[in-house]
Amino acid sequence: FCMKNILFIILIFLSTPLMALWHVGLKAGVHITSITYDERFNTRVVVQEFKLGYMGGLSFQYFNQPNIGIQMEVLYIQQGFKTKLDTLENIQYERTIDYLTIPMLMHAYIGKKRFNMSILLGPYISYALSSNEEFTEGDVSFQQDYEWDREIDNRFEFGLQAGLGFRNSFKFGIIELEGMFLFGLTSIYKWGAVNSDPDKDIFFPLPEQAQNQGIQITISYYKSFGKIPEKK
């Protein structure tokens, strides 16, 4: 899977019949994330804190039925985690990962003509663009770029999203608020991977499984094009 495949998916999506209702918009918000570890590694976690990240990008909604459609997005998302292990209790390890994420969601809505509640559900695929890590002891911290290693890192991620949205239509466009839960089905580290630098095991030995999870709170602005075909 590569950028050519991503572009191919987008072209297929955009080549659907124009006799439908389209909403094209911008999305921005925050992403509160953490990591789900395998059971054995989780016993070593002394403290895990939620990490706040930012997200934004493009969103496309396609409806050819009155109350159900498809929502596809191309987003930049910050994910990551903060944790302390039993190896050194006074040192916190923090990692930030920047992803290009493409969700493909079922979008169903109910409500009045101008105000609707939406239900969203579907898969997503992500690719890790960049990452950095930070070590903190007391008031002193050290940050560095994360060095990707093919033997250690899974830069592609596949997962599921589900959530609710509330939208209102105005003359100038549509404003929508969404709350989404995200859960990665793939680990950010490869099974059985070990640090290439043995000294790093003091701060953060690699778990067998480490899956992203998070809550997204976003606001979107849409402009509408076309209309839903009338049933004969």
Buried (B, 14 or more C-beta within 10 A) or exposed (E): EEEEEBEEBBEEBEEEEEEBBBBBBEBBBBBBBBBBBBEEBEEBBEEBEEBEBEBEBBBBBBBBEEEEBBBBBBBBBBBBBBBBBEBBEEBBBBBBBBBBBBBBBEBBBEEEEEEBEBBBEBEBBBBBEEBBBBBBEEEEEEEEEBEEEEEBBBBEBEBBBBBEBBBEBEEEBBBBBBBBEBBBEBBBBBEEBEBEEEEBEEBBBBBBBBBBBBBBBBEBBBEBEBEBEEEE
